[in-house]
């Protein structure tokens, strides 16, 4: 996976959790971001954190931090673009960026490998997106870095705000993933206090390190 750069998307405003950095919320005695890094970092050649504001608050995690290159908090696509631009500068040999939201602490351990396999020999502009019984998880996907200029143009021009709408302008491969123990969706994300309580309950009953 040396040609794939991982991007943890932590640039959201976290309004449904009362504002602030969801990535720094404690889950089972550890930050959400710690859990995402543990599962995601071994799957990629390099890992960068997309976050806005003072990067010093993430210093303990040991990751480079790339802010949105487009103003106005336009959403996850701005974080994707931040990761692409970081890869162009710091990992010029990389061909793809894999994204993961900072509030998805139970990511599949084979996420990137399976997404990459689905694109083997496919269109160079192809995007791989995971799918589960609960739907499509476009914020945790694999994108070719060659789409960076087109993405920036769309963001600056206001033509790209919804992730799936932009993805569907390109060839898309859907990759099916099954549930975790107890039927939990591996792309379960912590958006609300109720979600956090549900994640705590799942951790109490199951080992989150297992796929």
Order of alpha helices (4+ residues) and beta strands (2+ residues): beta-beta-beta-alpha-beta-beta-alpha-beta-alpha-beta-beta-alpha-alpha-beta-alpha
